[in-house]
Amino acid sequence: MDRRCVITGIGAVTPVGNDAEEMWNSVKNGVNGIGYITKFDTSEFKVKIAGEVRNFDPLKYVEKKELKRNDAFAIYAIAAAQQAFDTSGLEDDKIDHERFGCMVGSGIGGFLTMETQIARVLEKGSGRISPLFVPMSIINMAAGNISIRFGAKGVCESVVTACASGTNNIGEAFRYIKHGYADICFAGGSEAAVTKTGVAGFTNMTALTACDDPETACKPFDKNRSGFVLSDGAGIVMLEELEHAKKRGARIYAEVVGYGTTGDAYHMTAPCEDGDGAARAMKLAMAEAGITPEDVDYINAHGTSTHANDSAETKAIKKALGEYAYKVPVSSTKSMTGHLLGAAGAVEAIICAKALEEGFIPPTINYSERDEECDLDYVPNVGRKADIKYALSNSLGFGGHNAVLCLKRWDGE
């Protein structure tokens, strides 16, 4: 018999807040987290803005020596995991550690470590590269560090699907719990790609917006959108089997009831133009949840603010929901957070959980001019109160990776 899976802990490090509640209050109120890059000199760069993590004190979560042994993406993940553990109310001595899992991924991993260490070996020779180069760079080290820290001896994996990574990790962890392989599991994603190489690479593939006004740069679904804004951060949830959570009186933020994942089999970076892959993922998530399009009350869109993504995702939503798509509020919180790549889906799953819990739909800020290709209700500029029971969270990654979660409001039964 399939088991039910709920979210009992949430943690986030983002450009709009360094914990999940601060992040939620920011997106709820339309706070912009995008600004001018301060991590390096951008005078020679076309793109000068990003969603940086600001005012973050890593020493609240790790010892000083750990900062030198881990890339920023792993530090953000550890911090978000600690928050998720703390908010879950779990007690270490009451955990069956062999049924405690960790599924945390990243789109890129230790980008700054790769950038600095490769430059060092090319400039100064092989003897000068750090002995920690490899473990600091590899994507699975976020999950590895979390597992070590909390003694999670069950499944320990890192699903890597570019910008869908966070969602895929939560979805796969949900399945592990649903089918009986784990009782509790960290799940999510982390990213720290706002580096010289990261910004230059995405700029030269014309994915980033060239707009130099941080206040209006990211405008998903708007006719004048011109590219996404690169951001850093992490999102981690604690997933738990329902009876396990109820037995200890845990606070439940939301229930995970469906997950769909598909491939476009179309293009390295562009989404399938008719939205077919994303639509199929949404249909699969709804089918597993046992709901119809008429049951969907909110969609947190991938909504990157690129022309190709937003038009294709709009078509996908209409293909998945039919005419009912016009009645469903759809918002892109990337308009405030920017695009956290492999962490985006996890951050947005937390936003969906809070939206369900509080009955409030966050806005798409910077929306000013309607695009004929994007004709749904994008909750422009101001969020709204709403009675929402089911929400979909969409993530679409380079390589044609599509992942969708269906979350349900927790009503106590």
C-alpha positions as CSV (number, residue, x, y, z in Angstrom):
1,M,0.0,0.0,0.0
2,D,1.4,3.4,-0.9
3,R,2.3,5.7,1.9
4,R,1.6,9.5,2.2
5,C,4.4,12.0,2.3
6,V,4.3,15.4,3.9
7,I,6.6,18.4,4.3
8,T,7.5,19.0,8.0
9,G,10.6,21.2,7.7
10,I,11.6,24.0,5.4
11,G,14.9,25.8,4.9
12,A,16.1,28.4,2.4
13,V,19.0,30.8,1.6
14,T,18.0,33.2,-1.2
15,P,18.4,36.7,-2.6
16,V,15.1,37.6,-0.8
17,G,15.8,36.1,2.6
18,N,18.2,33.8,4.4
19,D,15.6,31.5,5.9
20,A,12.3,30.2,4.6
21,E,10.0,32.5,6.5
22,E,11.9,35.6,5.5
23,M,11.9,34.4,1.9
24,W,8.2,33.8,2.0
25,N,7.4,37.2,3.5
26,S,9.5,38.8,0.8
27,V,7.8,37.1,-2.2
28,K,4.4,37.5,-0.6
29,N,5.0,41.2,-0.5
30,G,6.6,41.6,-3.9
31,V,10.1,42.3,-2.6
32,N,12.8,42.4,-5.3
33,G,16.0,40.6,-4.5
34,I,18.0,41.4,-7.6
35,G,20.8,43.9,-7.5
36,Y,24.2,44.9,-8.9
37,I,26.9,42.2,-8.7
38,T,29.3,42.8,-5.7
39,K,31.2,39.5,-5.8
40,F,33.6,40.6,-8.6
41,D,34.4,43.5,-10.8
42,T,31.9,43.7,-13.7
43,S,33.4,46.6,-15.6
44,E,34.3,44.2,-18.5
45,F,31.0,42.4,-18.4
46,K,27.9,43.0,-20.4
47,V,25.7,41.8,-17.5
48,K,26.1,43.5,-14.2
49,I,23.2,42.3,-12.2
50,A,22.3,39.1,-10.3
51,G,20.4,37.7,-7.4
52,E,23.2,37.5,-4.8
53,V,22.8,36.0,-1.3
54,R,23.4,39.0,1.0
55,N,24.0,39.4,4.7
56,F,24.4,35.6,5.1
57,D,26.5,34.5,8.0
58,P,27.8,31.0,7.3
59,L,29.3,30.8,10.8
60,K,25.8,30.3,12.1
61,Y,25.8,26.9,10.4
62,V,29.4,25.7,10.0
63,E,32.8,26.1,11.7
64,K,35.4,28.4,10.1
65,K,37.5,25.5,8.9
66,E,34.5,24.1,7.0
67,L,34.4,27.3,4.9
68,K,37.8,26.5,3.4
69,R,36.8,22.9,2.7
70,N,33.5,23.5,0.9
71,D,32.3,25.5,-2.1
72,A,29.6,28.1,-1.4
73,F,26.9,25.9,-2.9
74,A,27.6,23.2,-0.3
75,I,27.6,25.8,2.5
76,Y,24.2,27.1,1.4
77,A,22.9,23.6,1.3
78,I,24.1,22.8,4.8
79,A,22.5,26.0,6.1
80,A,19.1,25.3,4.4
81,A,19.2,21.7,5.7
82,Q,19.9,22.8,9.2
83,Q,16.9,25.1,9.0
84,A,14.8,22.3,7.6
85,F,15.8,20.0,10.4
86,D,15.2,22.6,13.1
87,T,11.8,23.6,11.8
88,S,10.8,19.9,11.5
89,G,11.2,19.4,15.3
90,L,12.9,16.0,14.7
91,E,15.0,14.8,17.6
92,D,18.2,13.0,16.7
93,D,18.0,10.3,19.3
94,K,14.6,9.3,18.1
95,I,15.5,8.9,14.4
96,D,16.1,5.6,12.7
97,H,19.1,6.8,10.8
98,E,19.1,3.9,8.4
99,R,15.7,5.1,7.1
100,F,16.8,8.8,7.0
101,G,17.6,9.9,3.5
102,C,19.1,12.8,1.7
103,M,18.4,13.8,-2.0
104,V,19.9,17.2,-2.7
105,G,21.3,18.2,-6.1
106,S,22.6,21.1,-8.0
107,G,22.7,22.2,-11.6
108,I,26.4,23.0,-11.7
109,G,28.0,22.4,-8.3
110,G,31.2,24.0,-7.2
111,F,31.5,26.6,-9.9
112,L,33.7,29.1,-8.0
113,T,36.0,26.3,-7.0
114,M,36.4,25.1,-10.5
115,E,37.0,28.6,-11.8
116,T,39.7,29.4,-9.3
117,Q,41.4,26.0,-9.3
118,I,41.5,25.6,-13.0
119,A,43.0,29.1,-13.4
120,R,45.6,28.2,-10.8
121,V,46.7,25.0,-12.5
122,L,47.0,26.8,-15.8
123,E,48.9,29.7,-14.4
124,K,51.0,28.1,-11.7
125,G,51.3,24.4,-12.6
126,S,49.8,21.2,-11.4
127,G,51.5,21.3,-8.0
128,R,49.5,24.3,-6.9
129,I,46.0,22.9,-7.3
130,S,44.2,22.2,-4.0
131,P,43.9,18.6,-2.8
132,L,40.3,19.5,-2.0
133,F,39.5,20.6,-5.6
134,V,37.6,17.5,-6.5
135,P,35.4,17.1,-3.4
136,M,34.7,20.8,-3.4
137,S,33.6,20.8,-7.0
138,I,31.4,17.7,-7.4
139,I,27.7,18.1,-7.2
140,N,26.9,15.2,-4.8
141,M,29.0,16.9,-2.1
142,A,26.0,19.0,-0.9
143,A,24.1,15.8,-0.2
144,G,27.2,14.1,1.2
145,N,27.9,16.9,3.7
146,I,24.3,17.0,4.8
147,S,24.2,13.2,5.2
148,I,27.4,13.3,7.3
149,R,26.2,16.2,9.5
150,F,22.9,14.6,10.4
151,G,23.8,10.9,10.2
152,A,21.4,10.2,7.4
153,K,22.4,6.7,6.4
154,G,19.5,5.9,4.0
155,V,19.4,6.9,0.4
156,C,22.0,9.6,-0.4
157,E,21.7,10.8,-4.0
158,S,22.0,14.0,-6.2
159,V,19.7,14.2,-9.2
160,V,21.2,16.5,-11.7
161,T,18.7,17.9,-14.3
162,A,19.9,21.5,-14.7
163,C,17.2,23.9,-13.7
164,A,14.8,21.1,-12.8
165,S,17.2,19.6,-10.3
166,G,15.6,20.9,-7.1
167,T,12.1,19.6,-8.2
168,N,13.4,16.3,-9.4
169,N,15.2,15.7,-6.1
170,I,12.0,16.4,-4.1
171,G,10.0,14.3,-6.5
172,E,12.3,11.3,-6.2
173,A,12.5,11.6,-2.4
174,F,8.7,11.7,-2.4
175,R,8.7,8.4,-4.3
176,Y,11.2,6.8,-1.9
177,I,8.9,7.6,1.0
178,K,5.7,6.7,-0.8
179,H,7.0,3.3,-1.7
180,G,8.5,2.5,1.7
181,Y,12.3,3.0,1.3
182,A,12.6,5.8,3.7
183,D,10.7,7.5,6.5
184,I,12.3,10.9,6.5
185,C,14.4,12.6,3.8
186,F,16.1,15.9,3.1
187,A,15.3,17.0,-0.4
188,G,16.1,20.0,-2.6
189,G,18.8,21.8,-4.4
190,S,21.6,24.4,-4.1
191,E,23.5,26.6,-6.4
192,A,26.3,29.2,-6.4
193,A,26.9,30.1,-10.0
194,V,27.2,33.9,-9.8
195,T,30.9,33.8,-10.7
196,K,32.9,35.3,-13.5
197,T,32.6,32.1,-15.5
198,G,28.9,31.6,-14.8
199,V,27.9,35.1,-15.7
200,A,30.1,35.2,-18.8
201,G,28.9,31.7,-20.0
202,F,25.2,32.5,-19.6
203,T,25.7,35.9,-21.1
204,N,27.4,34.6,-24.2
205,M,24.7,32.1,-24.9
206,T,22.3,35.1,-24.7
207,A,20.3,33.6,-21.9
208,L,20.6,36.5,-19.4
209,T,18.9,39.8,-19.7
210,A,21.0,42.8,-20.7
211,C,18.8,45.1,-18.8
212,D,20.9,47.1,-16.3
213,D,18.1,48.1,-14.0
214,P,17.9,45.6,-11.2
215,E,14.4,46.8,-10.2
216,T,12.8,45.8,-13.6
217,A,15.3,43.4,-15.1
218,C,13.3,40.2,-14.5
219,K,9.8,40.4,-16.0
220,P,8.4,36.9,-16.6
221,F,5.5,36.7,-19.2
222,D,5.8,40.4,-19.9
223,K,6.0,41.4,-23.6
224,N,9.3,43.2,-23.0
225,R,11.1,40.3,-21.2
226,S,14.6,39.8,-22.4
227,G,16.3,37.0,-20.5
228,F,16.7,35.6,-17.0
229,V,18.7,36.9,-14.0
230,L,21.2,34.5,-12.5
231,S,21.0,33.9,-8.8
232,D,22.5,31.9,-5.9
233,G,21.0,30.1,-3.0
234,A,19.5,26.9,-1.7
235,G,16.1,25.3,-0.8
236,I,15.7,22.2,1.3
237,V,12.6,20.5,2.6
238,M,12.2,17.8,5.2
239,L,9.9,15.1,3.7
240,E,8.3,12.7,6.1
241,E,5.9,9.7,6.0
242,L,2.6,10.9,7.2
243,E,2.1,8.5,10.1
244,H,5.7,9.0,11.2
245,A,5.0,12.8,11.4
246,K,1.6,12.5,13.1
247,K,3.0,10.1,15.7
248,R,5.4,12.8,16.9
249,G,2.9,15.7,16.5
250,A,4.9,17.4,13.8
251,R,3.8,20.6,12.2
252,I,2.8,19.8,8.6
253,Y,3.3,22.5,6.0
254,A,1.8,20.7,3.0
255,E,1.4,17.2,1.5
256,V,3.2,16.1,-1.6
257,V,0.6,14.2,-3.6
258,G,1.9,14.1,-7.2
259,Y,5.1,14.2,-9.3
260,G,5.6,14.2,-13.0
261,T,8.9,14.2,-15.0
262,T,9.4,14.0,-18.7
263,G,12.0,14.7,-21.4
264,D,11.4,17.0,-24.4
265,A,13.9,15.1,-26.7
266,Y,14.1,18.3,-28.6
267,H,17.0,20.7,-28.0
268,M,20.0,21.3,-25.7
269,T,18.7,24.6,-24.3
270,A,15.4,25.6,-25.9
271,P,12.1,24.2,-24.6
272,C,9.8,22.3,-27.0
273,E,8.0,25.1,-28.7
274,D,4.5,23.6,-28.2
275,G,5.1,22.9,-24.6
276,D,4.4,19.2,-25.0
277,G,7.0,17.9,-22.5
278,A,6.1,20.3,-19.7
279,A,2.4,19.6,-20.4
280,R,2.9,15.9,-20.0
281,A,4.8,16.4,-16.8
282,M,1.9,18.4,-15.4
283,K,-0.6,15.8,-16.5
284,L,1.4,13.1,-14.8
285,A,1.6,15.1,-11.5
286,M,-2.1,15.6,-11.6
287,A,-2.8,12.0,-12.4
288,E,-0.7,10.7,-9.5
289,A,-2.5,13.2,-7.2
290,G,-5.8,11.9,-8.4
291,I,-7.1,15.4,-9.4
292,T,-8.4,17.0,-12.6
293,P,-7.4,20.4,-14.0
294,E,-10.5,22.0,-12.3
295,D,-8.9,21.1,-8.9
296,V,-5.7,23.1,-9.5
297,D,-5.9,26.4,-7.7
298,Y,-2.4,27.8,-8.3
299,I,0.6,27.2,-10.5
300,N,4.1,28.4,-9.6
301,A,5.5,28.7,-13.1
302,H,9.1,28.1,-14.1
303,G,8.7,31.6,-15.7
304,T,12.3,32.5,-16.3
305,S,11.7,35.8,-18.2
306,T,13.1,34.4,-21.5
307,H,11.0,34.7,-24.6
308,A,11.2,31.0,-25.4
309,N,10.5,29.7,-21.9
310,D,7.5,31.9,-21.1
311,S,5.6,31.4,-24.3
312,A,6.3,27.6,-24.4
313,E,5.3,27.2,-20.7
314,T,2.1,29.2,-21.3
315,K,1.2,26.7,-24.2
316,A,2.1,23.8,-21.9
317,I,-0.3,25.0,-19.1
318,K,-3.1,25.4,-21.7
319,K,-2.3,22.0,-23.1
320,A,-2.4,20.4,-19.7
321,L,-5.4,22.2,-18.3
322,G,-7.4,23.0,-21.4
323,E,-9.8,25.9,-21.2
324,Y,-9.6,25.8,-17.4
325,A,-6.0,27.3,-17.7
326,Y,-7.6,30.7,-18.1
327,K,-9.1,30.4,-14.6
328,V,-5.9,29.4,-12.7
329,P,-3.6,32.0,-11.2
330,V,-0.1,31.5,-12.5
331,S,2.9,33.4,-11.0
332,S,6.6,33.4,-11.4
333,T,8.4,34.2,-8.2
334,K,11.7,34.3,-10.2
335,S,10.6,37.9,-10.9
336,M,11.8,38.5,-7.3
337,T,14.4,35.8,-6.6
338,G,16.0,35.6,-10.0
339,H,16.8,32.1,-11.3
340,L,18.6,29.9,-8.8
341,L,19.1,27.1,-11.4
342,G,19.4,23.8,-9.6
343,A,17.9,25.3,-6.4
344,A,15.0,27.1,-8.1
345,G,12.5,24.2,-7.9
346,A,13.1,23.5,-4.3
347,V,12.7,27.2,-3.3
348,E,9.5,27.3,-5.3
349,A,8.2,24.2,-3.7
350,I,8.6,25.9,-0.3
351,I,6.8,28.9,-1.7
352,C,3.9,26.7,-2.8
353,A,3.7,25.0,0.6
354,K,3.5,28.4,2.3
355,A,1.0,29.6,-0.3
356,L,-1.2,26.6,0.5
357,E,-0.8,27.0,4.3
358,E,-1.6,30.7,4.4
359,G,-4.1,30.9,1.5
360,F,-2.1,33.5,-0.4
361,I,-0.8,33.6,-4.0
362,P,2.5,35.6,-4.5
363,P,2.7,37.9,-7.5
364,T,4.7,38.2,-10.7
365,I,6.3,41.6,-10.2
366,N,7.5,43.9,-13.1
367,Y,4.6,42.9,-15.2
368,S,3.5,45.9,-17.3
369,E,2.7,44.9,-20.9
370,R,0.7,41.9,-22.1
371,D,2.2,39.6,-24.6
372,E,-0.2,38.0,-27.1
373,E,1.5,34.7,-26.6
374,C,1.2,34.8,-22.8
375,D,-2.4,35.3,-22.1
376,L,-3.1,33.7,-18.7
377,D,-3.6,35.2,-15.2
378,Y,-0.1,35.9,-14.1
379,V,-1.1,37.6,-10.8
380,P,0.5,40.9,-11.9
381,N,2.5,42.9,-9.4
382,V,0.3,42.3,-6.3
383,G,-0.3,39.0,-4.6
384,R,-3.8,38.0,-3.5
385,K,-5.6,36.0,-0.8
386,A,-7.2,32.8,-2.1
387,D,-8.6,29.6,-0.9
388,I,-6.2,27.2,-2.5
389,K,-6.1,23.4,-2.0
390,Y,-3.9,22.1,-4.8
391,A,-0.8,23.8,-6.3
392,L,1.5,22.8,-9.1
393,S,5.2,23.8,-9.1
394,N,6.9,23.7,-12.6
395,S,10.6,23.3,-13.3
396,L,12.0,23.1,-16.8
397,G,15.7,22.5,-17.4
398,F,18.3,22.7,-20.2
399,G,18.5,19.4,-22.0
400,G,14.7,19.2,-22.1
401,H,14.2,18.1,-18.5
402,N,10.7,18.8,-17.1
403,A,9.6,18.2,-13.5
404,V,6.4,19.1,-11.8
405,L,5.2,18.7,-8.2
406,C,1.6,18.7,-7.0
407,L,1.2,19.9,-3.4
408,K,-2.0,19.7,-1.3
409,R,-3.0,21.9,1.6
410,W,-2.8,20.1,4.9
411,D,-6.2,20.1,6.5
412,G,-5.5,17.7,9.2
413,E,-6.5,14.4,7.5
